[in-house]
Amino acid sequence: MKFGPVPLGEAVGAILAHSVQADKVKLRKGMVLTPEHQSQLAKAGYKSVTVARLDPGDCHEDEAARMLADALTPDPVTAKLRVTAPFTGRVNLLADGPGVAVLDIGALEDFNRVNPMITVATVPQFQQMNAGGMVATIKVISYAVPGADVLRAARLAQGAIRLAAPVYRNAALIVTEIPGGPPNEKGITAIRGRVEALGMELSEVRIVPHQTDALTSAITSAQGDVVMILTGSATSDVFDVAPQAVRAAGGQVDRFGMPVDPGNLLFLGALGMQPVIGLPGCARSPALNGADWVLSRVACGIETTGADIAGMGVGGLLKEIPTRPQPRASRKS
């Protein structure tokens, strides 16, 4: 692509590089100049204009963005994405419903190395999305790029972006109570909101004493596709009441504790085919915490192992809480 000022007499058919005012008419950047535009510019006193001209083999920004979007999401319906029409070298990939973004990070990094003018920006891996949320934006920065680079980038990142939709329909919530413990209504409302944001239903809420036997019975009879447990007293050990109740019900606990703050006191396990999530106390608030990361992945059928949870620590400092009794930063007296 050639870029720079040219005499006005040579500008027809070129792409206007910068918006200009021609008397009462504004000619916007990116438009292809016609003889009429040339006449308007001449009447306004312009002798030259800055333009972009495609070289043989170049691909216009909009066509390049469309080709790249087609490569990144070759089957939008299956990928649960909606692809916007190209405009000024940009195409957006929007979530077609609730779910989590699933990205081939290596392929996307290779894509972005081909040519600095060819870019894709995405949300983080496994970011929870709502319908209409932008999962990625493809932007061709210059007015045209070599067609060979477009084809290479497209080849490197075939099908690299998709949305994983929820695979479960509903969830059961079991809440344990202790005398003088926190009220339950606010926490149940917050958890219901999380479940419904994933397109699921909170189909069952049971409140039981904070005792292993009572909790075991509730877990055994829970009918939800996913079982969540919110304890009135924080789970402080892998052998505390809630993890022990899961084992007593015939299930297993795969991970206790996560390097995400807030959210440290989460545990994850299963009872047969039912995933079981022991929620940390911070799940009583609608604010983002580690339970959101785990619930969204589990709900969407994304395998979530102990190693996966361990890897959440980088980027897992979600919010500094100044009211903690043991502040992290030392203070001078």
C-alpha positions, 0 to 999 in steps of 0.5 A, a space after each residue: 500500500 502507498 500512503 501519502 499526499 498526492 496532487 488533487 488531480 491524481 486522487 480519484 480512486 484513492 482512499 482518503 486518509 484523513 477527514 477533511 472539510 470541503 466547504 459545507 461538506 465533510 469528506 470522511 477518512 476511508 472513503 474512495 474519492 470520486 470525481 465529485 469529491 475531487 471537484 468539491 475539494 478543488 472548490 474548497 482550495 485544496 491542491 493536494 490530499 493525503 491518500 492510501 492506494 492499494 498495491 497489486 495483491 493488497 486487500 482492502 481493510 474491510 475485506 481483510 477483516 471479513 476474511 479474518 473473522 471467517 477464519 477465526 470463527 468459520 461456523 458462527 452458529 456452532 461457535 455460539 457467536 454473532 459476527 458483525 458486518 465489517 466497517 472501517 476495518 473492524 469486525 466484532 464477534 458477539 456472544 449469541 447467549 450466556 457462556 464462557 469464551 474459549 480461546 486458542 491462545 497460541 493460535 491467536 498470538 501467532 495471528 497477531 505476529 503476522 503483521 502489526 496491521 492485522 490484529 485481534 483482541 479478545 476477552 480473557 480465556 474463560 471470561 463469562 459472557 452474556 448475550 450480546 457481549 463482545 468476545 473479540 474484535 478483529 481490526 485491520 489498522 491500515 487501509 489495506 494489507 498484503 493479501 498474503 499476510 491475510 491468508 497466512 493469519 487466517 491459516 494460523 488461527 482457524 476456529 480459534 475463538 468460540 463460546 462454550 454455552 452452559 450444558 446444565 439446566 439447573 442447580 440446587 443450593 444447600 445452605 447450612 445455618 448456625 445460631 447467630 449466623 449470617 442471614 440467608 436471603 441476601 446470599 440466596 439472591 446473589 447466588 440465584 443471580 449468578 445461576 440465572 446469568 448462566 441461563 440456568 435455574 436455581 431449582 432447589 434451595 434447602 436450609 439445614 443445620 450446620 451438621 454433617 449428618 443433616 448436610 449429608 442427607 441434603 446432598 444425597 437427595 439434591 436434584 439439581 444438575 449442579 449442587 452448591 453448598 453455602 455454609 453458615 460457618 466458613 469451611 476452614 479445612 478439607 475435613 470440615 463439615 461440608 467436605 466431610 458431608 460430601 464424602 459421607 454422601 458417597 462423593 469426592 472432594 477434588 480440591 479445597 482452597 483456591 489462590 483467588 481473593 476473594 474466594 479462597 475457601 472454595 472447594 470442588 468435588 462431585 457426587 456421581 455425575 453431579 458437580 459439587 461446589 462448596 461456595 466461599 462466604 464471599 458468594 453471599 455478595 454479588 461482587 466478583 469472586 473466585 466462585 464465579 470463575 469456577 461456577 461458570 466453567 463447571 456450568 459450561 462443561 469446561 473441565 476444571 481440575 485442581 491444577 486449573 484452580 491452582 493456575 487461577 492465582 495469576 490475575 486472581 487478586 480480584 479486590 483488595 478489602 480494606 476492612 480485613 482484620 489483618 491488612 496486608 500493607 504495614 502501616 506506620 504509627 
